[in-house]
Amino acid sequence: MIGNRITHRMADGVRIPGTWRHAFIRNGGQYFLTDLFIFADGIVDCWGFVTLDEFEEKLRRGWVATSFPEGARVSAHGLAAWKFAEPHAWLTPELLLAEVRDTVEQLNGRPDSTARCLAAVDVFLADRTEENRAAARAAYLAIPETQRHYALGDMDNKDWPLQALIAGPGGELEDWSDEPLTQEDYDDAIAYFEERARSAAGRSPRTPADGPATSFAPAVHLYQSYPKERTDDPGTVGLRNDYPAPVDIDGVTYPSVAHAYWAVSVTDNDIRAAVLAADTLYAARRLTAKAARRPAWEHARTAVMTSLLRAKYTQHPDLAEILLATGDATIVYDDSDSGYWGNDTGQGRNWTGRLLELVRSELQARQAGIALPGQRVGAGQHRRSPAHPGAAHASRSSSHPDPDGVPLQ
C-alpha cells in the first residue's frame, strides 16, 4: 500500500509515480532484505524491472520470497547478516500479488479491491437482495486478507460491520465469533453503514478547485536535431530552440532563439556579433564557450530564456499553433550539452521543456480571452513570420545588441 512512500522513475520522458515496500529476494540459496518498487504502469523492480505477470512468476519460483526455512542465511546489505530462527511470515505469494495489484490501482487513482467492495456494499444497501449480498461477499473476499481489517478505515470496529453485512442474520463471522450472527447484531451493522453514509453525504468532496494535477496527454519528446532551414510543416522540430525561426529583440533579428540566448549571455560585443552571424547552434555555442559571461548569468538565464521563447511564439503564429497542439502534454527536451536545459534521460532539469509548457499556457490563456495580470486581452498579438529564411538575414540590424540584455516581459 502506498502510504507516504512515494517515488518515481522516468520512462520516455514521462514521470511514472511509484511506491515501495520491504521484501525478501532469494538468490543462490541466500535471502536478502531489500525494497520492492511498484510503479503505476504495472512495472515492478525486484532486482530488475518486470511486468505484473513476470512478477507473479517470480513469486511462484520463490525469487521474491514469502516463506523462509529454519536456519536460512539472511543479509541486509551493509547493515547486518543473520539466520532465520522460528520464522513466521504474514504473506503468501497470492496475498503479496494481490497487494501489489491493489497498489498499482491506487497509483493510477482507480478503485482497488477495497473500493470495489464498498461500492458493492452500497449496491446491496440500496437493494437488499441475496444476489447483491453475494456480490458484496465476493468483493469482500477479493480484498487481500491482510488488508480487510482496514477496509472501513475504522480501527475500533475494523471490518466487523462488513462481515456482519455479508453474513446476514444466522450467518457466520469468520474472525469475530463462532456463534451465528443475531438479528440484533445484523441491525447494528446496517445502522453503522447508514450512519456512515449520512456522514459521507455531509462532507465536502475533495476535488481540485482548478483542474487536474497532472497532464492527460502523452508526453511530447523533442529529440535532439539540427534543423538548418525552415519548412512549411516542421512539426515539433519547430519547437526546438535552434529551429531557424528569427526573433526580433530590441530591433536586432537573431536567426533563432538559441542564437539570441548565446549572444545575450556574453559581454564581448565582437563575440555577440559573431554569434549573430553564426550558421548553426553549434557554431554559436562554440564562439561563446570560453567567453566571459554576464554578471550573475546563472541566476538570470531562466528569465532570459522565458523572454526569448515568448518572443518566438508571439512573432511566429504558425509555430505557436504547433505548440498549442501539444495540449497539456509534458514536454521533454533533449539537450546533449546541458542537464539544466535538457531532460538528460530523466536526470536533467528539463527547463526548456518546462518553459515551453509555461509559454503554451500563456498562449492558451490569450486564446481563451483570459487577461494575465499586467496585460490587456489581445495585447502582444502574433507578428507575421518572415516570408522566407533569407528574410531573417536581410532584417538584421547593423548595430550590436544592447549589452544590457533582453527585456524580461
Secondary structure, DSSP 8 states (H G I E B T S, - for coil): --TT--EEEEETTEEEEEEEEEEEEEETTEEEEEEEEEETTS-EESSSEE-HHHHHHHHHHTSEES---TT-EEEETTTEEEE-SS---S--HHHHHHHHHHHHHHHTT---HHHHHHHHHHHHHHS--HHHHHHHHHHHHTS-GGGGGGTTS-TTTTTHHHHHHHH-TT---TTT-SS---HHHHHHHHHHHHHHHHHHHHS-----SSS-SS--S--EEE------S--S--GGGGGSTTSS--EEETTEEESSHHHHHHHHHBS-HHHHHHHHH-SSHHHHHHHHTTS-B-TTHHHHHHHHHHHHHHHHHHH-HHHHHHHHTTTT--EEE--TT-TTTS-TTTTS--HHHHHHHHHHHHHHHHHTT---TT--TT-S------SSTHHHHHT--SS---TT-----
